[in-house]
Amino acid sequence: MNVLKGNIEKIYFKYLAASFGGAILQSVYGLVDMAVVGQYHGPSGSATMAIIASIMNVIYSFGLMTGIGASILFSIEKSSNRNNNNTANSYFTVGLILTLFISFILWMSIVFFDTEILLLLGADETMLPLAKDYLIPFKFGTPVFLCMQFMAAFLRNDNNPTLTTKAIVVGGVFNIVGDILFVFTFDMGILGAGLATVLGASLSLLIMLTHLLSTKNTLRLVRPINIFNQTKNIVTLGFSTFFVDLSMGILTMLFNIQIMKYLGGNALAVYGIIVNISTFVQCCAYGVGQASQPILSVNFGANKWHRIKKLLRYNIMTTSLISLVWLVVTMLFPNVFVHAFMTPSAEILEIAPAIMKVYCISFAFLPFNIYSTYYFQSIMKARIAFVISVSRGLIISGVLIMVLPMLFEPSSIWLAMPISEAIIFTFAAMAMRLPDKRGNQ
């Protein structure tokens, strides 16, 4: 498939089918865990999974940072006039070293400081033992998740996006079967859910690694070229994607703390459901961004702006459709999600619809905002991507989460994300209309 000269529409939708399916199926890990743990342990299990979601987002975000940052530079280097495969593969090598280093740090943190981390994230005396049980398998498998994200990014940029989808499908199916088997059949509860997630991710990674043995593979481990400078380039370019995912963990932590302070455990259980729905919507946006990124980066490296502009139109149409679908579904059927993720009490069924209908207004803007970070990264506008990701993930949203319940009634906290996403949507849309260095719109 010629990304530089082929039909841009056909190329995009082929990549979208692979990346979109892979991104959605990857979210199956959290969704299935949430559902089975909620059914097994009730609202306390759902609230616990809201705590666990923060940790998972941090782990995934580092894998995205190294994978997306290094793979964009890999593609641009290969498609530029220099066409220097050795420099391109130096980015692959340095990215892998950085991924393994960060994996070790996170791994040791979970092994030795799990209690402290969980308390910081808002776990109480009921949630703490459940959360610690879920993390037992992660004390052996944390590096798998970072390496899986890293390899998935490079497979898409090495013209093999289909293998990523196949790997995640197999791992996702194993996770579903493993959840049911371990949690209910073997009566392992939340520990079984954690075990199924780690084993499913491990299987996905093993399948992705088969790319290195295929004839399509152009990835090679080489002697790094200026390892410190390349590490800086990878982190700078990948930071925005990293922070998009990390921000889910930060915001979840802030929400957990504020909800327990102002609204109590039942509201936190509802928020646990929202976290998983929001993660799923975010994964849909990841699918668009990850499908577009290799095409954008290669055409940017070759200075083919007319193809970039055409692809952008398709991307905007896709994110608009995603927004419409999720906005309608969550508004019309909130309690369907409640029953899917837990065995709810009467109190939760009473409060959930109002909470979800307010919070989920943010889905009208979220897919475009997530995609915009991929777009600006792919055309080397890291500064704009940085402003979008940090403002959305911490500055604007974080301030609103902390301030709204103080200034207004406690339930106003659910307006934090709709307001934040709307502001970022306006900024990102305006930034896309600004002329770039080449005078194009």
C-alpha positions as CSV (number, residue, x, y, z in Angstrom):
1,M,0.0,0.0,0.0
2,N,1.5,3.3,-1.2
3,V,0.7,5.8,1.5
4,L,2.2,8.7,-0.5
5,K,0.6,8.0,-3.9
6,G,-2.4,5.7,-3.3
7,N,-6.1,6.7,-3.0
8,I,-6.2,8.6,0.3
9,E,-9.8,7.6,1.1
10,K,-9.1,3.9,0.6
11,I,-5.9,4.0,2.6
12,Y,-7.5,5.9,5.5
13,F,-10.5,3.5,5.8
14,K,-8.3,0.5,5.6
15,Y,-6.1,1.8,8.4
16,L,-9.2,3.0,10.3
17,A,-10.8,-0.5,10.1
18,A,-7.6,-1.9,11.7
19,S,-6.9,0.8,14.2
20,F,-10.5,1.5,15.2
21,G,-11.2,-2.1,15.8
22,G,-7.9,-2.5,17.8
23,A,-8.5,0.6,19.9
24,I,-12.0,-0.4,20.8
25,L,-11.1,-4.0,21.5
26,Q,-8.3,-2.9,23.7
27,S,-10.8,-1.0,25.9
28,V,-12.5,-4.4,26.4
29,Y,-9.9,-5.1,29.1
30,G,-11.3,-2.3,31.3
31,L,-15.0,-2.7,30.3
32,V,-15.1,-6.5,30.9
33,D,-13.2,-6.1,34.2
34,M,-15.7,-3.4,35.3
35,A,-18.7,-5.5,34.4
36,V,-17.7,-8.8,36.0
37,V,-16.2,-7.1,39.1
38,G,-19.4,-5.0,39.5
39,Q,-21.6,-8.1,39.2
40,Y,-19.4,-10.1,41.6
41,H,-18.7,-7.5,44.3
42,G,-21.5,-5.0,43.7
43,P,-21.1,-1.2,44.0
44,S,-17.9,-1.5,46.1
45,G,-16.3,-3.4,43.2
46,S,-17.4,-0.8,40.7
47,A,-16.0,2.0,42.9
48,T,-12.7,0.0,43.2
49,M,-12.4,-0.3,39.5
50,A,-12.7,3.5,39.3
51,I,-9.5,3.6,41.4
52,I,-7.8,1.0,39.3
53,A,-8.6,2.9,36.1
54,S,-6.3,5.7,37.3
55,I,-3.4,3.3,37.5
56,M,-4.2,1.7,34.2
57,N,-4.3,5.1,32.5
58,V,-0.8,5.9,33.8
59,I,0.6,2.6,32.6
60,Y,-0.9,2.9,29.1
61,S,0.0,6.6,28.8
62,F,3.8,6.0,29.1
63,G,3.6,3.3,26.4
64,L,1.7,5.7,24.1
65,M,4.3,8.4,24.7
66,T,7.3,6.3,23.7
67,G,5.4,4.5,20.9
68,I,3.7,7.4,19.3
69,G,6.7,9.8,19.7
70,A,9.3,7.4,18.3
71,S,7.1,6.0,15.5
72,I,6.2,9.4,14.2
73,L,9.9,10.3,13.9
74,F,10.5,6.9,12.4
75,S,7.9,7.5,9.6
76,I,9.0,11.1,8.9
77,E,12.6,10.0,8.6
78,K,11.8,7.2,6.2
79,S,9.6,9.3,4.0
80,S,11.8,12.4,3.8
81,N,14.2,13.1,1.0
82,R,17.0,11.7,3.2
83,N,15.2,8.3,3.4
84,N,17.7,7.3,6.1
85,N,16.6,3.9,7.4
86,N,19.5,3.8,9.9
87,T,18.3,7.0,11.5
88,A,14.7,5.8,11.4
89,N,15.6,2.6,13.2
90,S,17.7,4.5,15.7
91,Y,14.4,6.1,16.8
92,F,13.0,2.5,17.1
93,T,15.9,1.4,19.2
94,V,16.0,4.4,21.5
95,G,12.2,4.3,21.9
96,L,12.5,0.6,23.0
97,I,15.2,1.4,25.5
98,L,13.2,4.2,26.9
99,T,10.1,2.0,27.1
100,L,11.9,-0.7,29.0
101,F,13.4,1.8,31.4
102,I,10.1,3.4,32.2
103,S,8.5,-0.1,32.5
104,F,11.0,-1.0,35.2
105,I,10.3,2.2,37.2
106,L,6.5,1.6,37.1
107,W,6.9,-2.1,37.9
108,M,8.9,-1.4,41.0
109,S,6.5,1.3,42.1
110,I,3.6,-1.1,42.0
111,V,5.6,-3.9,43.7
112,F,6.8,-1.8,46.6
113,F,4.3,1.1,47.0
114,D,0.9,-0.3,46.0
115,T,-0.8,0.6,49.3
116,E,0.5,4.2,49.2
117,I,-0.6,4.6,45.6
118,L,-4.1,3.3,46.2
119,L,-4.6,5.5,49.2
120,L,-3.4,8.5,47.2
121,L,-6.0,7.7,44.5
122,G,-8.8,7.8,47.0
123,A,-9.3,4.1,48.1
124,D,-11.0,3.7,51.5
125,E,-11.0,0.8,53.9
126,T,-13.5,-1.1,51.8
127,M,-11.8,-0.6,48.4
128,L,-8.2,-1.0,49.5
129,P,-8.2,-4.8,49.9
130,L,-10.1,-5.3,46.7
131,A,-7.7,-3.0,44.8
132,K,-4.7,-4.7,46.2
133,D,-6.0,-8.1,45.1
134,Y,-6.5,-6.8,41.5
135,L,-3.0,-5.5,41.4
136,I,-1.3,-8.8,42.4
137,P,-0.9,-10.0,38.8
138,F,0.4,-6.6,37.8
139,K,3.3,-7.1,40.2
140,F,4.5,-9.6,37.5
141,G,3.2,-8.1,34.3
142,T,3.4,-4.3,34.3
143,P,6.0,-4.1,31.5
144,V,3.8,-6.0,29.2
145,F,1.3,-3.1,28.9
146,L,3.9,-0.5,28.0
147,C,5.6,-2.8,25.4
148,M,2.3,-3.7,23.9
149,Q,1.5,0.0,23.3
150,F,5.0,0.6,21.9
151,M,4.8,-2.3,19.4
152,A,1.3,-1.4,18.3
153,A,2.4,2.1,17.3
154,F,5.4,0.8,15.3
155,L,3.3,-1.9,13.6
156,R,1.0,0.8,12.3
157,N,4.0,2.8,11.0
158,D,5.7,-0.3,9.5
159,N,2.7,-1.0,7.2
160,N,1.2,-3.8,9.3
161,P,-1.8,-2.3,11.2
162,T,-3.8,-5.5,10.7
163,L,-1.5,-7.6,12.9
164,T,-2.1,-5.1,15.8
165,T,-5.9,-5.7,15.4
166,K,-5.5,-9.4,15.3
167,A,-3.3,-9.4,18.4
168,I,-5.7,-7.3,20.4
169,V,-8.7,-9.4,19.2
170,V,-7.1,-12.6,20.5
171,G,-6.0,-10.9,23.7
172,G,-9.5,-9.4,24.2
173,V,-11.3,-12.7,23.6
174,F,-8.9,-14.4,26.1
175,N,-9.6,-11.6,28.6
176,I,-13.4,-12.0,28.3
177,V,-13.3,-15.8,28.7
178,G,-10.7,-15.5,31.5
179,D,-12.8,-13.0,33.4
180,I,-15.8,-15.3,33.4
181,L,-13.7,-18.3,34.2
182,F,-11.5,-16.9,36.9
183,V,-14.0,-14.5,38.6
184,F,-17.1,-16.7,38.6
185,T,-16.2,-20.3,37.8
186,F,-13.0,-20.4,40.0
187,D,-14.6,-17.9,42.4
188,M,-11.4,-15.8,42.4
189,G,-13.4,-12.5,42.4
190,I,-11.4,-9.3,41.6
191,L,-8.1,-11.1,41.6
192,G,-9.3,-13.3,38.7
193,A,-10.2,-10.1,36.7
194,G,-6.7,-8.8,37.2
195,L,-5.1,-12.1,36.2
196,A,-7.2,-12.3,33.0
197,T,-6.2,-8.7,32.0
198,V,-2.5,-9.4,32.4
199,L,-2.6,-12.8,30.6
200,G,-4.7,-11.3,27.7
201,A,-2.2,-8.4,27.3
202,S,0.7,-10.8,27.3
203,L,-0.9,-12.9,24.6
204,S,-1.5,-9.7,22.5
205,L,2.2,-8.7,22.9
206,L,3.5,-12.1,21.8
207,I,1.4,-12.0,18.6
208,M,2.6,-8.4,17.8
209,L,6.3,-9.6,18.2
210,T,5.8,-12.0,15.3
211,H,6.0,-9.0,13.0
212,L,9.7,-8.9,13.7
213,L,10.0,-12.3,11.9
214,S,7.8,-11.3,8.9
215,T,8.9,-10.2,5.4
216,K,7.1,-6.8,6.0
217,N,9.3,-5.9,8.9
218,T,11.8,-3.0,8.4
219,L,12.4,-2.5,12.1
220,R,16.0,-3.2,13.2
221,L,17.9,-2.7,16.4
222,V,20.8,-0.5,15.6
223,R,23.5,1.5,17.4
224,P,21.7,4.6,18.7
225,I,22.5,7.9,17.0
226,N,22.8,10.6,19.6
227,I,20.7,8.8,22.1
228,F,20.1,11.7,24.4
229,N,18.9,14.0,21.6
230,Q,16.7,11.4,20.2
231,T,15.2,10.6,23.6
232,K,14.4,14.3,24.0
233,N,12.7,14.4,20.5
234,I,10.7,11.3,21.3
235,V,9.5,12.6,24.7
236,T,8.8,16.1,23.3
237,L,6.7,14.7,20.4
238,G,5.0,11.9,22.3
239,F,4.2,13.9,25.4
240,S,0.8,15.2,24.2
241,T,-0.5,11.7,23.5
242,F,1.0,10.6,26.8
243,F,-0.8,13.3,28.7
244,V,-4.1,12.6,26.9
245,D,-4.1,9.2,28.4
246,L,-2.4,10.2,31.7
247,S,-5.0,12.9,32.2
248,M,-7.7,10.3,32.5
249,G,-5.8,9.0,35.5
250,I,-5.3,12.5,36.9
251,L,-8.9,13.5,36.4
252,T,-10.2,10.2,37.8
253,M,-8.1,10.7,40.9
254,L,-9.5,14.3,41.3
255,F,-13.0,13.2,40.7
256,N,-12.6,10.3,43.2
257,I,-11.4,12.6,45.9
258,Q,-14.1,15.3,45.2
259,I,-17.0,12.9,44.8
260,M,-16.1,11.1,48.1
261,K,-15.9,14.5,49.8
262,Y,-19.1,16.0,48.5
263,L,-21.4,13.2,47.2
264,G,-20.4,9.8,48.7
265,G,-19.9,6.2,47.7
266,N,-23.0,5.8,45.5
267,A,-22.0,8.7,43.3
268,L,-18.5,7.2,43.1
269,A,-19.9,3.9,41.9
270,V,-21.8,5.8,39.1
271,Y,-18.7,7.6,38.2
272,G,-16.9,4.3,37.9
273,I,-19.4,3.4,35.2
274,I,-18.8,6.8,33.5
275,V,-15.1,6.3,33.6
276,N,-15.5,3.1,31.6
277,I,-17.9,4.6,29.1
278,S,-15.6,7.6,28.7
279,T,-12.6,5.3,28.2
280,F,-14.5,3.5,25.4
281,V,-15.4,6.8,23.7
282,Q,-11.8,7.9,24.1
283,C,-10.6,4.6,22.5
284,C,-12.9,5.3,19.5
285,A,-11.1,8.6,19.1
286,Y,-7.7,6.9,19.5
287,G,-8.8,4.7,16.6
288,V,-9.2,7.7,14.3
289,G,-5.9,9.3,15.5
290,Q,-3.9,6.1,15.3
291,A,-5.3,5.3,11.8
292,S,-4.4,8.8,10.6
293,Q,-1.1,9.3,12.3
294,P,1.1,7.1,9.9
295,I,-0.6,8.6,6.8
296,L,-0.2,12.1,8.1
297,S,3.4,11.6,9.2
298,V,4.5,10.0,5.9
299,N,2.8,12.7,3.8
300,F,4.2,15.5,6.0
301,G,7.7,14.1,5.6
302,A,7.2,14.2,1.8
303,N,5.6,17.7,2.0
304,K,2.3,16.6,0.4
305,W,-0.1,19.0,2.1
306,H,-3.0,18.5,-0.4
307,R,-3.2,14.9,0.8
308,I,-3.1,16.0,4.4
309,K,-6.0,18.4,3.9
310,K,-8.1,15.8,2.2
311,L,-7.4,13.3,5.0
312,L,-8.3,15.9,7.6
313,R,-11.8,16.2,6.2
314,Y,-12.4,12.5,6.5
315,N,-11.1,12.6,10.1
316,I,-13.5,15.3,11.1
317,M,-16.4,13.5,9.6
318,T,-15.5,10.3,11.5
319,T,-15.1,12.1,14.9
320,S,-18.4,13.9,14.4
321,L,-20.2,10.6,13.8
322,I,-18.6,9.0,16.9
323,S,-19.7,12.0,19.0
324,L,-23.3,11.8,17.7
325,V,-23.6,8.1,18.4
326,W,-22.3,8.2,21.9
327,L,-24.2,11.3,22.8
328,V,-27.5,9.8,21.7
329,V,-26.9,6.4,23.3
330,T,-25.8,7.7,26.7
331,M,-28.6,10.2,26.9
332,L,-31.4,7.7,26.0
333,F,-30.2,4.6,27.8
334,P,-28.2,5.6,31.0
335,N,-29.6,2.8,33.2
336,V,-28.7,0.1,30.5
337,F,-25.0,0.9,31.3
338,V,-25.7,0.8,35.0
339,H,-27.1,-2.7,34.8
340,A,-24.3,-3.8,32.4
341,F,-21.6,-2.8,34.8
342,M,-23.0,-3.8,38.2
343,T,-25.9,-5.1,40.3
344,P,-27.3,-1.7,41.3
345,S,-29.0,-0.7,44.4
346,A,-32.2,1.4,44.2
347,E,-30.3,4.5,45.3
348,I,-27.9,4.1,42.4
349,L,-30.7,3.6,39.8
350,E,-32.3,6.8,41.1
351,I,-29.2,9.1,40.9
352,A,-27.4,7.6,37.8
353,P,-29.5,9.0,34.9
354,A,-29.2,12.6,36.0
355,I,-25.4,12.3,36.6
356,M,-24.7,10.5,33.3
357,K,-26.9,12.9,31.2
358,V,-24.9,15.9,32.4
359,Y,-21.4,14.4,32.3
360,C,-21.9,12.8,28.9
361,I,-22.6,16.1,27.2
362,S,-18.7,16.1,27.0
363,F,-18.9,13.3,24.4
364,A,-20.1,15.9,21.8
365,F,-16.5,17.3,21.9
366,L,-14.2,14.6,23.2
367,P,-13.5,12.6,20.0
368,F,-12.4,15.7,18.0
369,N,-10.3,16.9,20.9
370,I,-8.4,13.6,21.3
371,Y,-7.9,13.3,17.5
372,S,-6.5,16.9,17.3
373,T,-3.5,16.0,19.4
374,Y,-2.6,13.2,17.0
375,Y,-3.1,15.6,14.1
376,F,-0.8,18.3,15.5
377,Q,1.8,15.8,16.6
378,S,1.9,14.2,13.1
379,I,2.6,17.5,11.4
380,M,5.3,18.4,14.0
381,K,3.2,21.1,15.8
382,A,4.1,19.7,19.2
383,R,3.5,23.0,21.0
384,I,-0.2,23.2,19.9
385,A,-0.7,19.5,20.8
386,F,0.9,20.2,24.2
387,V,-1.4,23.1,24.9
388,I,-4.5,21.0,24.0
389,S,-3.5,18.0,26.0
390,V,-2.4,19.8,29.2
391,S,-5.2,22.3,29.2
392,R,-7.8,19.6,28.6
393,G,-6.3,17.1,30.9
394,L,-5.2,19.2,33.9
395,I,-5.4,23.0,33.8
396,I,-9.0,23.8,32.7
397,S,-10.7,20.5,33.8
398,G,-8.7,20.2,37.0
399,V,-9.6,23.7,38.1
400,L,-13.3,23.1,37.3
401,I,-13.4,19.8,39.2
402,M,-12.0,21.5,42.3
403,V,-13.8,24.8,42.1
404,L,-17.4,24.1,40.9
405,P,-18.5,22.2,44.0
406,M,-17.1,24.9,46.2
407,L,-18.8,27.8,44.4
408,F,-22.1,26.1,43.5
409,E,-23.9,23.0,44.7
410,P,-22.0,19.7,44.9
411,S,-23.7,18.2,41.8
412,S,-22.2,20.9,39.7
413,I,-19.0,18.8,39.6
414,W,-20.6,16.8,36.7
415,L,-20.4,20.0,34.5
416,A,-16.6,20.1,34.7
417,M,-15.9,17.9,31.7
418,P,-18.6,19.3,29.4
419,I,-17.3,22.9,30.0
420,S,-13.7,21.8,29.7
421,E,-14.2,19.8,26.4
422,A,-16.2,22.7,24.8
423,I,-13.4,25.2,25.5
424,I,-10.7,22.9,24.1
425,F,-12.9,22.1,21.1
426,T,-13.1,25.8,20.2
427,F,-9.3,26.3,20.6
428,A,-8.4,23.2,18.5
429,A,-10.8,24.0,15.7
430,M,-9.4,27.5,15.5
431,A,-5.8,26.2,15.5
432,M,-6.5,23.9,12.6
433,R,-7.5,26.9,10.5
434,L,-4.3,28.8,11.1
435,P,-1.8,28.8,8.2
436,D,1.3,26.6,8.7
437,K,4.8,27.5,7.8
438,R,4.2,26.5,4.1
439,G,1.3,28.9,3.9
440,N,-1.4,26.2,3.7
441,Q,-4.6,26.1,5.7
